Amino acid sequence: MKKTVFFTTLHLLFVLISSAQEQAIAIVHYQFKHINDTMQMGQYLRDEVATYLGKHSSYYASYSGIRANEEMEQQMSDPNFDGNLVLTKNSTPITRYYFFDNQHSKAKEIVHIAGDLFSTDSDYPEQKWVLTSSQKVIGGYTCQKATTHFKGRDYVVWFTTELPFAAGPWKLRGLPGLILDARDTKEEVIFEYAGFDKLENSTFLIGVPDKAYSSTPTEVKKLLDAFRANPQAYLEAKSRTARSTPGSAQPNRVDIHASKEVDNTNKMDPSRIKSMNVKTDESYKPSKTTNNPIERTP
């Protein structure tokens, strides 16, 4: 009976969505760290994340997949490349991305499950900021300190009006400038500035990925629970659903971060790869248990 319900739910989700998109004009990078398990206070989950910035919207996503592609491309461009790729795993990509439409105060959450993307409506986040007179320089930009209480945590952020984007990492936003550093007062959640790039003639389009499935938070939770309980059964059910849905398109298998007109990963010729060895950084041992979520309150 459970398999039938799961199959039906997944079948109903086989509807692709599209959204209005605008060109990204800049991108801000952060090193994200999160103590997800209070029994292992010294171990952070880590990821490089980024916020793509447009005139009227922004998109927050993991950037580690792009870094991995860059590393592979660098190795393969070496004249001495022998076909054996060696990668190091030292991060855990986030699985929830966020698109913000500032003109209409709307938000979408994009959830990754087993290679698929699911888009759900999300509350447009708003924080009540307290601005202070404290200043410091981050990355060459003069920043001002602001504080807020959001989702059960007290945050201290540093933003700069030298970069006129009312955005930041994750759901933190709404200040008269770009947030370059944010962390809760216990430093269990940290977004540390890692760079800012202007995008000239960008092919990055900000918006909900065209190949995301329109869904609801309840449906996504059911799918997440099913995948975590039995990944193999989930993948088999997904495969059956795809085969039984005539003309259904398959979602992106690439870990996308923002919709792109051109996929640069196609520049790499897979026929040149003989083997791929992924090594785990011995110093990176985050807990697999999460008892300290980023959002402590709804």
Secondary structure as the mmCIF struct_conf table of DSSP 4:
data_model
#
loop_
_struct_conf.conf_type_id
_struct_conf.id
_struct_conf.beg_label_comp_id
_struct_conf.beg_label_asym_id
_struct_conf.beg_label_seq_id
_struct_conf.end_label_comp_id
_struct_conf.end_label_asym_id
_struct_conf.end_label_seq_id
HELX_RH_AL_P HELX_RH_AL_P1 LYS A 2 LEU A 12
TURN_TY1_P TURN_TY1_P1 LEU A 13 LEU A 13
STRN STRN1 LEU A 16 LEU A 16
STRN STRN2 GLU A 22 GLN A 23
STRN STRN3 ALA A 26 HIS A 34
TURN_TY1_P TURN_TY1_P2 THR A 38 MET A 39
TURN_TY1_P TURN_TY1_P3 MET A 41 GLY A 42
STRN STRN4 LEU A 45 LEU A 53
BEND BEND1 LYS A 55 HIS A 56
STRN STRN5 SER A 57 SER A 62
HELX_RH_AL_P HELX_RH_AL_P2 SER A 64 SER A 77
BEND BEND2 ASP A 78 ASP A 78
TURN_TY1_P TURN_TY1_P4 PRO A 79 ASN A 80
BEND BEND3 GLY A 83 GLY A 83
STRN STRN6 ASN A 84 LYS A 89
BEND BEND4 THR A 95 THR A 95
STRN STRN7 ARG A 96 ASP A 101
TURN_TY1_P TURN_TY1_P5 ASN A 102 SER A 105
STRN STRN8 LYS A 106 ILE A 113
TURN_TY1_P TURN_TY1_P6 ALA A 114 GLY A 115
STRN STRN9 ASP A 116 SER A 122
HELX_LH_PP_P HELX_LH_PP_P1 ASP A 123 PRO A 125
STRN STRN10 VAL A 130 ILE A 138
TURN_TY1_P TURN_TY1_P7 GLY A 139 GLY A 140
STRN STRN11 TYR A 141 PHE A 150
TURN_TY1_P TURN_TY1_P8 LYS A 151 GLY A 152
STRN STRN12 ARG A 153 THR A 160
TURN_TY1_P TURN_TY1_P9 THR A 161 GLU A 162
BEND BEND5 LEU A 163 LEU A 163
BEND BEND6 ALA A 166 ALA A 166
BEND BEND7 PRO A 169 PRO A 169
TURN_TY1_P TURN_TY1_P10 TRP A 170 LYS A 171
BEND BEND8 LEU A 175 GLY A 177
STRN STRN13 LEU A 178 ASP A 184
TURN_TY1_P TURN_TY1_P11 THR A 185 LYS A 186
BEND BEND9 GLU A 187 GLU A 188
STRN STRN14 VAL A 189 LYS A 198
TURN_TY1_P TURN_TY1_P12 GLU A 200 ASN A 201
STRN STRN15 PHE A 204 ILE A 206
BEND BEND10 GLY A 207 VAL A 208
TURN_TY1_P TURN_TY1_P13 ASP A 210 LYS A 211
HELX_LH_PP_P HELX_LH_PP_P2 ALA A 212 ALA A 212
STRN STRN16 TYR A 213 SER A 214
HELX_RH_AL_P HELX_RH_AL_P3 PRO A 217 ALA A 229
HELX_RH_AL_P HELX_RH_AL_P4 PRO A 231 SER A 244
BEND BEND11 THR A 245 THR A 245
TURN_TY1_P TURN_TY1_P14 PRO A 246 GLY A 247
HELX_LH_PP_P HELX_LH_PP_P3 SER A 248 ASN A 252
BEND BEND12 VAL A 254 VAL A 254
BEND BEND13 HIS A 257 ALA A 258
STRN STRN17 SER A 259 LYS A 260
BEND BEND14 GLU A 261 VAL A 262
HELX_RH_3T_P HELX_RH_3T_P1 ASN A 264 LYS A 267
BEND BEND15 MET A 268 MET A 268
HELX_RH_3T_P HELX_RH_3T_P2 PRO A 270 ARG A 272
STRN STRN18 SER A 275 THR A 280
HELX_LH_PP_P HELX_LH_PP_P4 ASP A 281 ASP A 281
TURN_TY1_P TURN_TY1_P15 GLU A 282 SER A 283
BEND BEND16 LYS A 288 LYS A 288
BEND BEND17 ASN A 291 ASN A 292
BEND BEND18 ILE A 294 ILE A 294
BEND BEND19 ARG A 296 ARG A 296
#
